[in-house]
């Protein structure tokens, strides 16, 4: 537990954020208790509000969300994951399925180092994230995944890097230009 606390303290420090720790057992009424530990980090990057929540105990769930600033022009996309079993039949290079109507965003995601690192982790571990960038009152990027694989802390920093890369890309406001021109600018 101490190592996890130190890990999250280090991330909060690196991001100039704040760590909130909730460590309280849940009673089920019949004398049984279950640990419930929640690690929560909040920080800001270029006026975009990040919240990272990792909950262990009764739920093993990780969520990284980012409320995007009004200055950005985000493009909706989704990253889903194919199971190891299904991938045996499909024989895809990556277990990630990228969806967007915008070819430039798809190109950006396919060539993004942070997403490629997450893809490598997904190939080795049972890491199955769902990442969605959408408008629901405000633009946000949300990544949800379970923590039931060996080293679930290894995905946190690449997810943060992916989000920051997306913010930087949306800030350029070039995602809606001709795909050929976009590839030329990003080669």
N, C-alpha and C positions, 0 to 999 in steps of 0.2 A: 504494500500500500504506500509506503514511504517513497518508493521509486516513482509511482504514478503521480503522487503529489508534486514531487520535484520536477517531473517531466512537464506537467501542466503549469507549474510556476515558471519554468523556463520559457515556455511558449508565450505566456502572458507577458513576461518581461521583454522578450524579443519583439513583441507586437505592441508594446506600450499599452497593454490592456490590463484588465482586472480579472483575477481568478476568484470564483465563488465555489466553495466546497460545501456540499450537504452530505453528511454521513450520519444516518440514523436508521436503526433497524425498524422494520415494519412488523407489527404484531398481527398474527392471523386469528387471534382470539382463543385458540385452543392451547396456548402456551408455546406455540411455535413462532419463531422469529426468523426473519430473512433480512440480510443486509441490503441497504439501499444507499448506494453512493452515487452522487451526481457531481460531475466536474463541469463547471460552466465558465467559459471565458468570453468576455466582451471586449471588443476593440474596434478601432476605426481605421480605415485605409482610404485616403482621398475622399473623405466625407461619405463613405459607404460603411454601414453598420454591420459588423460581423458578430455572430453569436455561435459559439461552439458548445454543444452539450453532449456529454458522454455519460450514460447512466448504466451502472452495473448493479447487480443484485437480482431483483425480481424481473427486471427488463435489462437486456443487453443491447442498447440502442445508441447509435451515434447520429447526431444531426449537426450539420454545419449550414448555417443560413446567413445570407447577406442581403440586407435591405439596400438596394442600389439608390444612389442619389438621383435627383431629378435632372442633373446636368448631363447624364449619360443617355445614349440612344441604344438600349439593349435590343437584341434580336432573340426571339424565343427559340429554345432548343431543349432537347431531352437526351440524356445518356442513360441507357438501361443496360442490364447485364444478362447474358445468356448463361444458364447453368453449365457446370462442367460436363454433366451427362449429355445435355443437348448439343454442346459444342463438339462432343465426340463424333456425332453424326454430321454436323454442319462443317466441321473442320475449318473454322474461321481462324484467322491470325490473331484477332482480338476478341475477347469475350464481350466487349462493349458494343452496343448498337447505338449509333448516333442518329438523331432525328432532328431535322430542321428544314424549313422551306427555303432557307437562305444558304446557297452553296458556299459563300465566303465563310460563314460561321462553321460549316462542316469542314472546310479546308483548314481553318484555324485549329479546330479541335483535333483533327487527325494529325497535325504536325506539332502539337503542343507537348513539350517535354514533361510537364507535370502530369498530364493525362496519360502519356505513355508509361510513366513510372507507376501510376495507379493501375494501368492495364497489366503491367508485369506482376504487380502484387496480386491482382485478381486471378492471374494464371496460376500462381503458386498457392494461394490461400483461398478460403471460402469467403472472399470479399465481394459482395454484390450490391454496389451502390445504385441508387436511383438519383440522378441529378436533373433538376428541372429549373429552367429560367423562364419565368412567366410573369404576366401582369395580372394582379388580383388586388386592385386598389392602389398598389404600388409595385414597381418592378423588384423582383427578388430572384436570387439563385438559392436553391435548397438542395442539399445532398443528405439522403437518409440511407443508413446501412445498419446491419446488425453487428455486434461486437464479438460474435462467437467464432473467432478464429485466433490463431496463436498470438500474434503481436498486433493488436488492433490500434496501437498508438502510432504505428509506422505510416498510416494513411493520413493523419491529421495535417502534417506539414505539406505534403503534395496537394491536398485539397485546398489549403490556404493559398498555395502558389498558383494553382489553377484559377481560383477566383480572382486573385490579383492580376493574373495575365488577362483574364476576360475583361476586367475593369479597364485595364490599360488599352485593350483592343477596342472596347466600346467607346472609350474616350477619344480615339482617333476619328470616329465617325466616318469610317470608310467601308463598313460592312455592306452597304447598299450599292456600291459601285459595280461596274461590269466585272464578272468573275475573272476574265483574262487580265484585266488591269490590276485587280486585287492580287492575283498570284504573282504578277510582275513586281508589285510593290513589296510583297512578302517573300521574295525568293532570295 
